[in-house]
Amino acid sequence: MVEIFSSVRIYDQDFPVIYKSCAKSRVIRLRYSRCGREILVTGPQSVSGSHIKVFIQKSMTWLHTHVPQPNHYKSFSSGVIFPFLGHDLTIRHHASRSSSVLKDGSLLHVMGPLEKVEALILQWIIVQTKTYFEKICSFHGPAIGVTPTDVRIRDPETRWGSCSSRGALSFSWRLALAPREVSFYVAVHELSHLKEMSHNRTFWKLVASLCPDYQRHQKWLAQEGASLHLWGRRS
C-alpha cells in the first residue's frame, strides 16, 4: 500500500512524504528520492501514521544533510560548463533575433534572446539524446532479438527509463549528463525488457550479455543519480 503524507519543509521547500508498506519489512527506512522531489519511506504494514510522522521528525537532521540546498541547483546559462554524453561542453551565448544551437568541439553556441538560452539548450539536448538512444537501440537490439516500436525522451521524476506494453522505450534526457557507459546501461536495461518484462534471472542475463559490468553503473545511479536532477528546469 502506498500512502502520501503531508509534506516536510526543508530549506524553504516542500517535499511530499510517500510511505510504502511491505509485508516483509520489519523496520522503517527513509531515503531521499533520486529525482530530488520526494521523501520515500518504507516499512511494515502495521505501522501507524503517528509512528511514521515521529520517525520522519527524528530523521530531519539526516534529510538536511542529504537534500540539496536551493543554491546547489544549476542552470544552463552562458559560460556554464556541463557534462554531455561523456564530454564537457561550455555554453557560449550570442545575441540574435533568430534562435539556433550549434556544437563546435567543446563549445555549445546558442544564438537567440538571453532569456531563451536554457530553453534552447534543453530542446537541443532532448533532440540529441533521442538520436543517441535510437542508435544504441538499432545497433544492439538485434543482438538480443528485439526492436523497439518507438524511442521517446521525457523528464520523469522517478525513473531513468521505461518500457511500455506496446514496445516503446522512454528515457530521461538527464541521462545525457551521466557518464556515457551509465546511459548505455539504461538503454540495455530497457531493451532487455522488450524480451523479458520481469527482473528475473533471464532478464539479468540479457543485460549482462550486452553490458557485463552493469552493476557498477547501477551503483553510480544510486549514488550520483540525484545530481542529474539539479540541472535545468523540469520539462
Secondary structure as UniProt FT lines:
FT   STRAND          2..10
FT   TURN            11..12
FT   STRAND          13..21
FT   TURN            23..24
FT   STRAND          29..32
FT   TURN            34..35
FT   STRAND          39..43
FT   TURN            45..46
FT   HELIX           49..58
FT   HELIX           60..66
FT   HELIX           70..72
FT   TURN            78..79
FT   STRAND          81..84
FT   TURN            85..86
FT   STRAND          87..94
FT   STRAND          100..104
FT   TURN            105..106
FT   STRAND          107..111
FT   HELIX           114..116
FT   HELIX           117..140
FT   HELIX           141..144
FT   STRAND          150..154
FT   STRAND          161..163
FT   TURN            165..166
FT   STRAND          168..172
FT   HELIX           173..177
FT   HELIX           180..193
FT   TURN            194..195
FT   HELIX           201..210
FT   TURN            212..213
FT   HELIX           214..228
FT   TURN            229..230
//
